């Protein structure tokens, strides 16, 4: 008895030849992926102190609250041109 054909057989081939795929670009989306992710790797010694990512975030937030903010920078007065 023959198996019924599925939808996939309509558009998937068993094999593909390289020339059928057209021009391929290595790492085409790697820059955008790198920009959209924010991964920070902790030293193993530091990672042992925290059970999970929530604990790390909590500790960093409390450190940010207790840290002394830097003094505001003073802007220089703009020089006014002499009247003519």
DSSP file (Angstrom, degrees, kcal/mol; ACC not computed):
  #  RESIDUE AA STRUCTURE BP1 BP2  ACC     N-H-->O    O-->H-N    N-H-->O    O-->H-N    TCO  KAPPA ALPHA  PHI   PSI    X-CA   Y-CA   Z-CA
    1    1 A X              0   0    0      0, 0.0     2,-0.2     0, 0.0     0, 0.0   0.000 360.0 360.0 360.0 136.8    0.0    0.0    0.0
    2    2 A X        -     0   0    0      1,-0.1     2,-0.2     3,-0.0     3,-0.0  -0.576 360.0-118.4 -84.8 141.6    1.3    3.4   -1.0
    3    3 A X        -     0   0    0     -2,-0.2     2,-0.1     1,-0.1    -1,-0.1  -0.532  34.8-107.2 -75.1 143.3    1.8    6.2    1.6
    4    4 A X        -     0   0    0     -2,-0.2     2,-0.2     1,-0.1    -1,-0.1  -0.464  37.6-109.7 -69.5 143.9   -0.3    9.3    1.0
    5    5 A X        -     0   0    0     -2,-0.1     2,-0.2     1,-0.1    -1,-0.1  -0.498  32.1-145.1 -74.7 141.1    1.7   12.3   -0.2
    6    6 A X    >   -     0   0    0     -2,-0.2     3,-0.7     1,-0.1     4,-0.4  -0.549  25.9-106.7-100.4 169.6    2.1   15.1    2.3
    7    7 A X  T >> S+     0   0    0      1,-0.2     3,-1.7    -2,-0.2     4,-0.6   0.845 115.1  65.6 -61.4 -34.3    2.3   18.9    1.6
    8    8 A X  H >> S+     0   0    0      1,-0.3     4,-2.4     2,-0.2     3,-0.7   0.812  89.5  64.3 -62.7 -31.0    6.0   18.8    2.3
    9    9 A X  H <4 S+     0   0    0     -3,-0.7    -1,-0.3     1,-0.2    -2,-0.2   0.731  93.9  63.8 -66.7 -18.7    6.7   16.7   -0.7
   10   10 A X  H <4 S+     0   0    0     -3,-1.7    -1,-0.2    -4,-0.4    -2,-0.2   0.859 120.4  16.4 -72.2 -34.8    5.5   19.5   -2.9
   11   11 A X  H << S+     0   0    0     -3,-0.7     2,-0.4    -4,-0.6    -2,-0.2   0.524 110.1  78.3-121.7  -6.8    8.2   22.0   -1.9
   12   12 A X     <  -     0   0    0     -4,-2.4     2,-0.3    -5,-0.2     3,-0.0  -0.875  60.6-155.1-105.1 138.2   11.0   20.0   -0.3
   13   13 A X        -     0   0    0     -2,-0.4     3,-0.1     1,-0.1    -3,-0.0  -0.679  22.7-127.3-102.0 161.3   13.5   18.0   -2.3
   14   14 A X  S    S+     0   0    0     -2,-0.3     2,-0.3     1,-0.2    -1,-0.1   0.875  95.5  16.0 -71.9 -37.9   15.5   15.0   -1.1
   15   15 A X        -     0   0    0     -3,-0.0     2,-0.4     2,-0.0    -1,-0.2  -0.970  67.2-154.4-136.6 151.3   18.7   16.6   -2.2
   16   16 A X        -     0   0    0     -2,-0.3     2,-0.3    -3,-0.1     3,-0.0  -0.970  12.1-139.9-124.9 141.8   19.8   20.1   -3.1
   17   17 A X    >>  -     0   0    0     -2,-0.4     3,-1.3     1,-0.1     4,-0.6  -0.779  22.0-123.3 -97.7 146.9   22.7   21.1   -5.3
   18   18 A X  G >4 S+     0   0    0     -2,-0.3     3,-1.2     1,-0.3     4,-0.4   0.869 110.5  56.0 -57.2 -40.5   24.8   24.1   -4.3
   19   19 A X  G >4 S+     0   0    0      1,-0.3     3,-0.5     2,-0.2    -1,-0.3   0.735  99.9  60.9 -68.2 -20.8   24.2   26.0   -7.6
   20   20 A X  G <4 S+     0   0    0     -3,-1.3    -1,-0.3     1,-0.2    -2,-0.2   0.697  95.8  62.5 -76.1 -18.7   20.4   25.7   -7.0
   21   21 A X  G << S-     0   0    0     -3,-1.2    -1,-0.2    -4,-0.6    -2,-0.2   0.630  95.0-145.9 -84.6 -13.3   20.7   27.7   -3.8
   22   22 A X    <   -     0   0    0     -3,-0.5     2,-0.4    -4,-0.4    -1,-0.2  -0.393  52.3 -12.9  80.5-162.0   22.0   30.9   -5.4
   23   23 A X        -     0   0    0     -2,-0.1     2,-0.3    -4,-0.0    -4,-0.0  -0.625  66.7-161.9 -80.3 126.8   24.5   33.2   -3.7
   24   24 A X        -     0   0    0     -2,-0.4     2,-0.5     4,-0.0    -2,-0.1  -0.832   4.4-151.9-107.3 147.3   24.9   32.6    0.0
   25   25 A X    >   -     0   0    0     -2,-0.3     3,-0.9     0, 0.0     2,-0.4  -0.978  14.1-133.5-122.0 124.6   26.5   35.0    2.4
   26   26 A X  T 3  S+     0   0    0     -2,-0.5     4,-0.0     1,-0.2    -2,-0.0  -0.612  88.3   1.9 -77.8 129.8   28.3   33.8    5.5
   27   27 A X  T >> S+     0   0    0     -2,-0.4     3,-0.8     1,-0.1     4,-0.5   0.816  78.1 156.7  69.4  32.2   27.3   35.7    8.7
   28   28 A X  T <4 S+     0   0    0     -3,-0.9     4,-0.2     1,-0.3     3,-0.2   0.867  78.7  26.4 -59.6 -39.0   24.7   37.8    7.0
   29   29 A X  T 3> S+     0   0    0      1,-0.1     4,-2.0     2,-0.1    -1,-0.3   0.287  92.3 101.8-107.8   9.0   22.7   38.5   10.2
   30   30 A X  H <> S+     0   0    0     -3,-0.8     4,-2.5     1,-0.2     5,-0.2   0.873  79.7  52.5 -65.6 -37.5   25.5   38.0   12.7
   31   31 A X  H  X S+     0   0    0     -4,-0.5     4,-1.9     1,-0.2    -1,-0.2   0.918 111.3  45.9 -65.7 -42.5   26.0   41.8   13.3
   32   32 A X  H  > S+     0   0    0      2,-0.2     4,-1.5     1,-0.2    -1,-0.2   0.876 113.7  49.6 -69.2 -35.3   22.3   42.4   14.0
   33   33 A X  H  X S+     0   0    0     -4,-2.0     4,-0.9     2,-0.2    -2,-0.2   0.912 110.3  50.5 -66.9 -41.3   22.2   39.4   16.3
   34   34 A X  H  < S+     0   0    0     -4,-2.5     3,-0.4     1,-0.2    -2,-0.2   0.879 111.9  48.1 -63.9 -37.2   25.2   40.6   18.2
   35   35 A X  H  < S+     0   0    0     -4,-1.9    -1,-0.2     1,-0.2    -2,-0.2   0.800 110.8  51.1 -73.1 -28.9   23.7   44.0   18.6
   36   36 A X  H  < S+     0   0    0     -4,-1.5     2,-0.3    -5,-0.1    -1,-0.2   0.582 101.2  71.4 -88.9  -8.6   20.4   42.7   19.8
   37   37 A X     <  -     0   0    0     -4,-0.9     2,-0.3    -3,-0.4     0, 0.0  -0.790  57.5-164.2-108.1 152.7   21.8   40.4   22.5
   38   38 A X        +     0   0    0     -2,-0.3     2,-0.5     2,-0.0    -3,-0.1  -0.764  21.0 166.7-135.2  86.8   23.4   41.4   25.8
   39   39 A X        -     0   0    0     -2,-0.3     2,-0.5     2,-0.0    -2,-0.0  -0.892  12.6-171.7-108.8 130.1   25.3   38.5   27.2
   40   40 A X        -     0   0    0     -2,-0.5     2,-0.6     2,-0.0    -2,-0.0  -0.983  12.6-147.5-122.3 129.1   27.7   38.9   30.1
   41   41 A X        -     0   0    0     -2,-0.5     2,-0.2     6,-0.0     3,-0.0  -0.850  12.8-149.6-100.7 124.0   30.0   36.1   31.2
   42   42 A X        -     0   0    0     -2,-0.6     2,-0.1     1,-0.1    -2,-0.0  -0.601  25.8-102.6 -88.0 150.0   30.8   36.0   34.9
   43   43 A X     >  -     0   0    0     -2,-0.2     4,-2.7     1,-0.1     3,-0.4  -0.428  35.0-115.2 -63.3 147.4   34.0   34.6   36.2
   44   44 A X  H  > S+     0   0    0      1,-0.2     4,-1.6     2,-0.2    -1,-0.1   0.858 116.4  55.4 -55.7 -36.6   33.5   31.1   37.7
   45   45 A X  H  4 S+     0   0    0      1,-0.2     4,-0.5     2,-0.2    -1,-0.2   0.903 112.1  42.1 -63.0 -42.0   34.4   32.4   41.2
   46   46 A X  H >4 S+     0   0    0     -3,-0.4     3,-1.3     1,-0.2     4,-0.4   0.890 109.6  57.9 -72.1 -40.5   31.7   35.1   41.0
   47   47 A X  H >< S+     0   0    0     -4,-2.7     3,-1.1     1,-0.3    -1,-0.2   0.814  97.6  62.0 -62.2 -30.8   29.1   32.7   39.4
   48   48 A X  T 3< S+     0   0    0     -4,-1.6    -1,-0.3     1,-0.2    -2,-0.2   0.771  96.1  61.0 -66.0 -24.3   29.4   30.4   42.4
   49   49 A X  T <  S+     0   0    0     -3,-1.3     2,-0.4    -4,-0.5    -1,-0.2   0.665 101.5  58.8 -77.3 -16.2   28.1   33.1   44.7
   50   50 A X    <   -     0   0    0     -3,-1.1    -1,-0.1    -4,-0.4     3,-0.1  -0.951  63.5-157.2-121.2 131.9   24.8   33.4   42.8
   51   51 A X  S    S-     0   0    0     -2,-0.4     2,-0.3     1,-0.1    -1,-0.1   0.810  75.6 -10.5 -75.4 -28.3   22.2   30.7   42.3
   52   52 A X  S  > S-     0   0    0      1,-0.0     4,-1.4     0, 0.0     3,-0.3  -0.919  78.0 -85.3-158.0-179.8   20.6   32.2   39.3
   53   53 A X  H  > S+     0   0    0     -2,-0.3     4,-2.4     1,-0.2     5,-0.2   0.809 119.3  60.1 -68.9 -29.9   20.3   35.3   37.1
   54   54 A X  H  > S+     0   0    0      1,-0.2     4,-2.4     2,-0.2    -1,-0.2   0.885 103.9  51.0 -65.2 -37.3   17.6   36.9   39.3
   55   55 A X  H  > S+     0   0    0     -3,-0.3     4,-2.2     2,-0.2    -1,-0.2   0.889 110.1  49.5 -66.6 -39.1   20.1   36.9   42.2
   56   56 A X  H  X S+     0   0    0     -4,-1.4     4,-2.4     2,-0.2    -2,-0.2   0.939 112.4  47.3 -64.2 -47.1   22.7   38.6   40.1
   57   57 A X  H  X S+     0   0    0     -4,-2.4     4,-2.4     1,-0.2    -2,-0.2   0.894 111.3  51.4 -62.6 -40.3   20.3   41.3   38.9
   58   58 A X  H  X S+     0   0    0     -4,-2.4     4,-2.2     2,-0.2    -1,-0.2   0.922 110.9  47.7 -62.5 -44.5   19.1   41.9   42.4
   59   59 A X  H  X S+     0   0    0     -4,-2.2     4,-2.0     1,-0.2    -2,-0.2   0.904 112.7  48.6 -64.2 -41.5   22.7   42.3   43.7
   60   60 A X  H  X S+     0   0    0     -4,-2.4     4,-2.2     2,-0.2    -1,-0.2   0.885 110.2  51.5 -67.4 -37.5   23.6   44.7   40.9
   61   61 A X  H  X S+     0   0    0     -4,-2.4     4,-1.9     2,-0.2    -2,-0.2   0.911 110.2  48.5 -65.7 -41.2   20.5   46.8   41.4
   62   62 A X  H  X S+     0   0    0     -4,-2.2     4,-1.7     1,-0.2    -1,-0.2   0.874 110.7  51.8 -67.3 -34.8   21.2   47.2   45.2
   63   63 A X  H  X S+     0   0    0     -4,-2.0     4,-1.6     1,-0.2    -1,-0.2   0.895 108.3  51.7 -65.0 -39.8   24.8   48.1   44.3
   64   64 A X  H  < S+     0   0    0     -4,-2.2    -2,-0.2     1,-0.2    -1,-0.2   0.874 108.9  51.1 -64.7 -36.7   23.5   50.8   41.9
   65   65 A X  H  < S+     0   0    0     -4,-1.9    -1,-0.2     1,-0.2    -2,-0.2   0.870 115.3  41.2 -68.3 -36.4   21.2   52.2   44.6
   66   66 A X  H  < S+     0   0    0     -4,-1.7    -1,-0.2    -5,-0.1    -2,-0.2   0.674  92.1 103.2 -86.9 -17.6   24.0   52.5   47.2
   67   67 A X  S  < S-     0   0    0     -4,-1.6     2,-0.5    -5,-0.2    -3,-0.0  -0.371  78.5-116.3 -68.0 143.8   26.7   53.7   44.7
   68   68 A X        -     0   0    0     -2,-0.1    -1,-0.1     1,-0.0     2,-0.1  -0.684  30.2-125.9 -80.7 124.9   27.5   57.4   44.9
   69   69 A X        -     0   0    0     -2,-0.5     3,-0.1     1,-0.1    -1,-0.0  -0.416  31.1-101.2 -69.9 148.3   26.5   59.1   41.7
   70   70 A X        -     0   0    0      1,-0.1    -1,-0.1    -2,-0.1     3,-0.1  -0.347  45.0 -95.2 -66.7 149.8   29.3   61.1   40.0
   71   71 A X        -     0   0    0      1,-0.1    -1,-0.1    -3,-0.1     2,-0.1  -0.338  48.8 -97.7 -63.9 147.3   29.1   64.9   40.5
   72   72 A X        -     0   0    0      1,-0.1     2,-0.3    -3,-0.1    -1,-0.1  -0.370  38.4-117.8 -66.4 144.1   27.4   66.7   37.7
   73   73 A X        -     0   0    0     -3,-0.1     2,-0.4    -2,-0.1    -1,-0.1  -0.613  23.5-126.0 -83.2 141.9   29.8   68.2   35.1
   74   74 A X        -     0   0    0     -2,-0.3     2,-0.3     1,-0.0    -1,-0.0  -0.726  19.8-134.2 -89.6 133.5   29.7   72.0   34.7
   75   75 A X        -     0   0    0     -2,-0.4     2,-0.2     1,-0.1     3,-0.0  -0.667  21.6-117.2 -86.1 140.4   29.2   73.2   31.2
   76   76 A X        -     0   0    0     -2,-0.3     2,-0.2     1,-0.1    -1,-0.1  -0.477  32.1-106.2 -73.7 145.5   31.4   76.0   30.0
   77   77 A X        -     0   0    0     -2,-0.2     2,-0.2     1,-0.1    -1,-0.1  -0.509  37.5-112.9 -70.1 138.9   29.8   79.3   29.1
   78   78 A X        -     0   0    0     -2,-0.2     2,-0.3     1,-0.1    -1,-0.1  -0.525  32.2-112.7 -73.5 137.9   29.6   79.8   25.4
   79   79 A X        -     0   0    0     -2,-0.2     2,-0.5     1,-0.0    -1,-0.1  -0.532  26.8-141.5 -73.7 134.8   31.7   82.7   24.3
   80   80 A X        -     0   0    0     -2,-0.3     3,-0.1     1,-0.0    -1,-0.0  -0.823  21.1-115.1 -97.2 131.0   29.7   85.6   23.0
   81   81 A X        -     0   0    0     -2,-0.5     3,-0.1     1,-0.1     2,-0.0  -0.369  36.1-103.9 -66.3 144.6   31.1   87.3   19.9
   82   82 A X        -     0   0    0      1,-0.1    -1,-0.1     2,-0.1     2,-0.0  -0.359  41.4-101.0 -65.9 144.6   32.1   91.0   20.5
   83   83 A X              0   0    0      1,-0.1    -1,-0.1    -3,-0.1    -3,-0.0  -0.367 360.0 360.0 -66.7 148.7   29.7   93.6   19.2
   84   84 A X              0   0    0     -3,-0.1    -1,-0.1    -2,-0.0    -2,-0.1   0.435 360.0 360.0 -90.5 360.0   30.8   95.2   15.9
